[in-house]
Amino acid sequence: MTSFLLPPSLPFLIISYSMLIVVPSTTVAKQIKHFEFNVQMTNVARLCSTKSIVTVNGQFPGPELIVRESDQLIVKVTNHVPYNITLHWHGIRQLRSGWADGPAYVTQCPIQTGQTYVYNFTLIGQRGTFFWHAHISWLRATVYGPLIILPKIGVPYPFPEPYKEVPIILGEWWKADIEAVISQALQTGGGPNVSDAYTINGLLGPLYDCSTQDIFKLKVEARKTYMLRLINAAVNEELFFSVADHNLTVVDVDGVYVKPFDADIILISPGQTSNLLLRTKRSYPNAAFLMEARPYSTGLPGTYDNTTVAGVLEYESRTAASHKALPLRAPTLPAFNDTSFAANFAGKLRSLATRRFPARVPRGDPDRRFFFTVGIGTLPCPANSTCQGPTNDTMFAAAINNVSFVTPATALLQAHYFGRSRGVYTQDFPAFPEAPFDYTGAPPTTNAALGSGTRLAALPFNTKVEVVLQGTNILGAESHPLHLHGFNFFVIGRGSGNFDPANDPASFNLVDPVERNTVAVPAAGWVAIRFLADNPGVWLMHCHIEAHLSWGLKMAWLVQDGTLPKQKLPPPPSDLPKC
Ligand code: C2O
């Protein structure tokens, strides 16, 4: 029985169908799935010591939600910790359900200690690997988990059904208290302390101290295909990932199918996900295989955690021979600053673009064009204090088009919905740099000083938007994984150096560009994206490197209601938290 489509406006038709055909209950288009999330403090031992971290239901990583396309999710979140909390369902489009999106002070005020909020949303037209995470301060360092959307019953993958599916969620671990790390950085204006380790499914693996008991082991059989659902939930680092002596086939990124291609090394930015097929060997090998992740960074040594996390791929031997005796093979990962690897890998990604899974690229001329610079800079140190920015009188900051985003004291979406924007935000986000310069030329000594504000870019409903995201090399050229809430976008072009508006658009791919929700703006390079603003609300766009996010590398789109009832943002739920 394959799925069939019914006009949603004709419910009586559904009734008559179900009277005619005996449909197993699992094929009912929409199921409601309830979850209870208790945010609580939990003791966890890693790196030779125990610390108390914020978790959901005492689990680290948090609960894995396995749901199905078209399901409605009702997640009741209760805050039992001494911090404000919000949760975000990363990559979920939240069509007309912006109240459930989650970024603090953007779509909601935080859930305060002792309070509850119910996230209520429906998964429309999406299937693949996603994740959920805290979206306030740096709490997502420990508050995250996989969100897996299976295709509708009867709808196969566009590749052979894997024997097993395995979520692999990469994270980042600090010995210190995470909230102390970021609050110290914001007070001093210096860079936050780098992490001490990376994790695979919360485990550190054999290359760290006191972690030989904490190893993620994937036990496999020979001659099978496993689908790894890889998620980068690390706080600050893009990561290379590889499994020794095994090729991986990339079949999906950010919950969208791609034209499959083979890779022995994957590059995945914070906020990105990817489904990878791993074919096991034809016969049982006399070895076990490390899977490893470690950073891609163009920063100076010391500005990133250069450690490696490992898990183990083990073949289940029928004779149950001791695995300890088997030699352990390790993969070879690129150099930390291998930017040409990053460019080659990104260049391989193409939408599947079949009839069943078309690439709905907004074609023709866009209605609105934007050119955004993305990078680091400085803000002045508060009067009468000494800062640890690039100079004593500056603090590190980051911005889009020189506007370092100032988080308001109340939620933007409420202010918009109730027409109370005065004193909260303005709608004058610059569409182009106000003072253009050579963005990727010899490192400029000027231009580091940023402005700041809560400035939004307003878009009429259904605007066809094109944005060129231009990296800068002020205070160092870095790759910035930009994440857009509320939409997927198509990556229609990319290049190194400065974007050339006269010549580069000729090479834009409007046929099968990759569709995703997080794209790495190359170090000292640019990407061009397109999306259709068909989802009314206030939607954050930001660098998914938490250090940069805290420094203000974010902005928000305000997508206005359309004229039809189905094009309007519904009123907020009655339990929406107050600031
Ligand atoms: Cu995964 Cu705004 O974040």
Residues whose N, C-alpha, C, O or C-beta is under 5 A from the ligand:
A	BS01	C2O	H90 G271
